[in-house]
Amino acid sequence: MRTDALLERFLDALAPLRPRAVWAHGSLAGGDYQEGRSDLDLIAVLPALPGPTAVRRVVTLHRRLREAPLAAKLHCGYLAPATLADPGRAHLTWAHGHVLRRPVTPVTRRELHAFGRVLHGEPPAGLLPPVPERDLRAFVVRDQRDFWRPAVDKARLWRRDVWVDLGLLTFARATVTLREGRLISKRDALAELPGLGAPAEVVEDITRRRYAVPAPADGTWLARRAELTRAYLGPAIDALVTAYG
């Protein structure tokens, strides 16, 4: 499996930095991983905050992996024990082919505790503080209200597969988390969407592209899909935030 080969190369290359732990979250850990379609979402816990030398090593590591199959989909956040407890702190991260800094969200932290996959070293429970229910719920509401709801009004975004897919799937996952206090996979989110009133044509489109071989999309369908998605998501997010905000 190409995924296993890439993870083995990554762990070997990371070894000189002496990570205390390397964990997978997202689809790779949650049982809904689709090779070539899903991202490989990783967290590495280094012994200390990475200084300039460690940052250069991280960048070099990822650049050397660039030509490996699936490497473009491998994203990794680099944390240290001293800062693990702060969900608002931005951490060194390699994603989308470059270095950036971003936090490890309460949803990711809860995923790691619930079903994180240990690739190396210590398990999440030994290093990562648990996520209080109120913090998880507050983050989910804030993400829907402050990120996804304004995005619905930006029509140009919604002709792209990634916005349609993540917009609807994240909404379904947020609904279940707020309603029942649990996290669900993308596959489970697809199953939830019809019951939440999402447009059937769009749900079928996402399902084909994620789990089958889709037909090429033409401009007419992309425009209609965008219109259907935005017309649904705007009011749906508003109702969710009103109910749980």
Secondary structure, DSSP 4 states (H G I P E B T S, - for coil): -HHHHHHHHHHHHHGGG--SEEEEETHHHHT---TTTS-EEEEEE-SS---HHHHHHHHHHHHHHTTSTTGGGEEEEEE-GGGTT-TT--EEEEETTEEEEE---HHHHHHHHHH-EEEEES-HHHHSPP--HHHHHHHHHHIIIIIIHHHHT-GGGGGSHHHHHHHHHHHHHHHHHHHHS----HHHHHHHGGGGT--HHHHHHHHHHHHS-PPPPPHHHHHHHHHHHHHHHHHHHHHHHHHH-
